[in-house]
Amino acid sequence: MTQATTEPELTGVRNFRDLGGLPTMDGLSVRPGQLFRSGHLAHATTEDAEFLATLGLHTVFDFRNEADLSIEGPDVDLPGVRNVNIPLSDPADGKEFWRLVRTGDLAQLRELLGDGKAAARMSDSYRKMVIGKTAEHSRILHAMAEDSVPALMHCAAGKDRAGLAIAISLLAVRVEREAIEEDYLKSNAPHRRYKVQRSSTAPDAMSPEVMELLSPLFDARVEYLRAAFDAVEETWGSVDAYLAEGLRLAPETRERLRERLLAGA
C-alpha cells in the first residue's frame, strides 16, 4: 500500500505521515491532506514549521501529559492553527517505572522488564487506554466531525497514544483493519523511531542486553494494537457498539466524519 503523497524529510519532527490513501471496507479511501500523525512538534525547525504551515491544518491534537511537556516543551506555534491538548495518560502513571527505565542498572531492568513483562505492560496500557479514555476519544472524534480537520495528531513519539487515537479514528470511518495495522507498524522504521535516552552512567547503560530489554517499550508491535481491539470486543461486543455506546457517536456524526475524512463519501 502506498501513501497518496510524497513524505517530506522533517528534521525535528519524527514519525510524520499523511493517512491519505488508506482503504475502507466499502471501497472508499482516506482523502489525502485531511488526517496526519507525528511525534511532538516541540523541536520542529524553522523549515519543519514552514512545511507544516502549508498543510492547511485546522487543529493539532496533542496527547502529551504534563510530564511530557515539562521534558520536551510546548509545540512550535503554527499561525492560525488551533492546538488542543488532550492528555491520554496520567502524569503520575508509572512515574517510578519510567524513572527506572531511564536510570536503572541491568539487574533492575531484568527484574522490571524481563520474561515478557515489558511487552505485557504495553499491551495492558493499550487496553486501559481504550477502555478508560472513552471521554477523550469521543471528544476527538466529535471535534473532527464538527470542524477540526485537517487535523494532525501526536503524542511524544507518535507511536502509542497517537497510534491508538488514529486507529480509533480510522475504525470510525470503516478503514480496513489490516490497513490500520499496516500504518501503525510504520512507526518502527529507523527514521521514525523515538530515540532511546537514558541518564544512567553505568558501563552497561546502553549495552545490547539493556537495549533488548527496553525494545518492547519503544517498538510498535501489532499485538499492542490488537490488545486494544480485543478490549473493544470484550467490553462492548463490536466496534460499532463501542463507537455508539462507548464514544457516544451518533450515526449522523459518524457520517459527517466520513464526509470530512474520506474521498468520495
C-alpha positions in Angstrom: 0.0 0.0 0.0 1.4 3.4 -0.9 0.7 6.7 0.6 -1.0 9.2 -1.6 1.5 12.0 -1.0 5.3 12.2 -1.0 6.6 12.1 2.5 8.7 15.1 3.5 12.0 15.0 5.2 11.4 16.7 8.6 14.4 17.4 10.7 13.0 18.0 14.2 9.6 16.1 13.9 9.7 12.3 13.9 7.2 9.8 12.6 5.2 12.2 10.4 2.9 10.9 7.8 -0.4 11.6 5.9 -3.0 8.9 6.3 -4.3 9.6 2.8 -5.0 6.6 0.6 -5.9 4.1 3.3 -8.8 1.9 2.0 -12.2 1.5 3.7 -14.3 -1.7 3.8 -16.8 -0.1 1.4 -14.4 0.8 -1.4 -13.6 4.4 -0.4 -10.3 5.8 0.9 -9.0 8.4 3.3 -8.6 11.7 1.5 -5.0 13.0 1.4 -4.3 16.1 3.4 -7.0 15.6 6.0 -5.5 13.5 8.7 -1.9 13.4 9.7 0.1 11.9 12.6 3.6 12.5 14.0 5.7 12.8 17.1 5.7 16.0 19.1 6.3 19.4 17.4 8.3 20.9 20.2 11.7 20.5 18.4 10.4 21.5 14.9 12.9 23.5 12.9 12.0 26.7 11.1 11.9 24.6 7.9 9.7 22.0 9.5 7.3 24.7 10.7 7.2 26.2 7.3 6.2 22.9 5.8 3.6 22.2 8.5 2.1 25.6 7.8 1.5 24.6 4.2 -0.8 21.7 5.2 -3.8 23.9 5.9 -4.3 22.4 9.4 -7.3 23.4 11.5 -6.2 21.6 14.7 -3.2 19.9 16.2 -4.3 17.3 18.8 -1.5 17.0 21.4 -2.0 13.9 23.6 1.0 14.6 25.9 0.7 15.0 29.6 2.3 17.5 31.9 5.3 15.3 32.5 5.9 15.1 28.7 5.5 18.8 28.3 8.0 19.6 31.1 10.6 17.4 29.4 10.0 18.3 25.7 8.4 21.7 25.9 5.3 23.0 24.0 4.7 22.5 20.3 6.0 25.1 17.9 3.4 27.8 17.2 1.8 27.4 13.8 -0.1 30.6 12.8 -3.8 30.1 12.5 -3.8 26.5 13.8 -5.6 25.6 17.0 -3.6 23.4 19.4 -5.8 21.2 21.6 -4.1 19.3 24.5 -6.0 16.1 25.4 -3.7 14.1 27.8 -4.2 10.4 27.2 -2.1 9.3 30.2 -1.8 10.4 33.8 1.5 12.3 34.5 2.0 10.1 37.6 1.1 6.9 35.9 4.2 4.7 36.0 6.4 7.6 37.2 8.7 5.2 39.2 8.6 2.7 36.3 9.9 5.3 33.8 12.5 6.6 36.3 13.9 3.1 36.4 13.8 2.8 32.6 15.9 5.9 32.4 18.3 5.2 35.3 18.1 1.6 36.3 21.0 -0.8 36.1 21.0 -4.1 34.3 19.7 -6.2 37.2 16.9 -3.7 37.9 15.9 -3.7 34.2 15.9 -7.5 34.1 13.5 -7.6 37.1 11.3 -4.8 35.7 11.2 -5.8 32.0 12.4 -9.3 31.6 10.4 -12.5 30.9 7.9 -10.7 28.7 7.0 -8.1 31.4 7.7 -5.1 29.2 5.5 -6.3 26.3 2.7 -7.3 28.7 2.8 -3.8 30.2 2.5 -2.3 26.8 -0.5 -4.4 25.8 -2.1 -3.7 29.1 -1.6 0.0 28.7 -3.4 -0.1 25.3 -6.3 -2.0 26.9 -6.6 0.6 29.7 -6.4 3.5 27.2 -9.2 2.2 25.0 -11.4 1.4 28.0 -10.5 4.2 30.3 -10.2 7.1 27.9 -13.6 7.0 26.2 -14.4 10.6 27.0 -11.2 11.8 25.5 -11.5 9.7 22.3 -15.2 10.8 22.0 -14.1 14.4 22.2 -11.5 13.9 19.4 -14.0 12.3 17.0 -16.7 14.8 17.7 -14.3 17.7 17.2 -13.2 16.3 13.8 -16.8 15.7 12.7 -17.7 19.3 13.6 -14.8 21.4 12.2 -11.3 20.3 13.3 -9.9 19.0 10.0 -7.4 18.9 8.5 -6.0 17.6 11.8 -2.6 16.4 13.0 -2.5 14.0 16.0 0.6 13.5 18.0 1.9 12.4 21.4 5.6 12.3 22.3 6.9 9.6 19.9 3.7 9.5 17.8 3.5 5.7 18.4 1.2 4.7 21.3 -1.3 7.4 22.3 -1.4 8.9 18.8 -1.3 5.5 17.3 -4.4 4.4 19.2 -6.3 7.6 18.6 -5.5 7.4 14.9 -6.6 3.7 14.8 -9.9 4.6 16.5 -10.5 7.5 14.1 -9.9 5.1 11.2 -12.2 2.5 12.6 -14.9 5.1 12.9 -14.8 5.7 9.1 -14.5 2.0 8.4 -10.9 1.8 7.2 -9.9 -1.8 6.8 -8.3 -3.3 9.9 -5.3 -4.6 8.0 -4.6 -1.2 6.6 -4.8 0.3 10.1 -2.3 -2.2 11.4 0.0 -1.7 8.5 0.1 2.1 9.1 0.7 1.5 12.8 3.7 -0.6 12.1 5.3 2.1 10.0 6.4 3.7 13.3 9.1 1.0 13.5 11.0 2.4 10.5 14.5 3.6 11.7 14.0 7.2 10.6 10.7 7.4 12.5 11.7 5.8 15.8 11.9 7.7 19.0 15.5 7.7 20.2 16.1 5.7 23.5 17.6 8.1 26.0 19.0 7.0 29.4 20.6 9.1 32.1 22.3 6.1 33.7 26.1 6.4 33.9 26.6 2.6 34.3 29.1 1.0 31.9 26.3 -1.2 30.5 23.7 1.6 30.3 23.2 1.1 26.6 24.5 -2.4 26.2 22.8 -4.9 23.8 21.1 -6.6 26.6 19.7 -3.4 28.0 18.5 -2.3 24.6 16.8 -5.7 24.1 15.1 -5.3 27.5 13.9 -1.8 26.5 12.9 -2.6 22.9 9.3 -3.6 23.7 8.6 -0.2 25.2 9.9 1.6 22.0 8.5 -0.8 19.4 5.2 -0.6 17.6 4.0 -4.2 17.9 0.8 -5.3 16.3 0.0 -7.3 19.4 -0.4 -4.0 21.3 -2.9 -2.6 18.9 -4.7 -5.9 18.8 -4.9 -5.9 22.6 -6.9 -2.6 22.3 -9.1 -4.1 19.6 -9.7 -7.2 21.7 -10.7 -5.0 24.7 -13.3 -3.3 22.5 -14.8 -6.6 21.5 -14.7 -7.9 25.1 -16.2 -4.7 26.6 -18.7 -3.6 24.0 -19.2 -6.6 21.8 -18.3 -4.9 18.5 -16.6 -1.8 17.0 -20.0 -0.3 16.1 -21.2 -0.7 19.7 -18.0 0.8 21.1 -18.4 3.9 18.8 -22.2 4.2 19.6 -22.2 3.4 23.3 -18.6 4.0 24.5 -17.9 7.1 22.4 -21.5 8.3 22.1 -21.0 8.7 18.3 -24.4 9.1 16.7 -24.9 7.7 13.2 -25.2 11.3 11.7 -22.0 12.3 13.5 -20.2 9.3 12.2 -21.5 10.1 8.7 -20.2 13.7 9.0 -16.8 12.3 10.0 -16.8 10.1 6.9 -17.7 13.1 4.7 -14.8 15.1 6.1 -12.1 12.3 6.0 -13.0 10.2 3.0 -12.6 10.7 -0.7 -15.9 10.1 -2.5 -18.0 10.0 0.7 
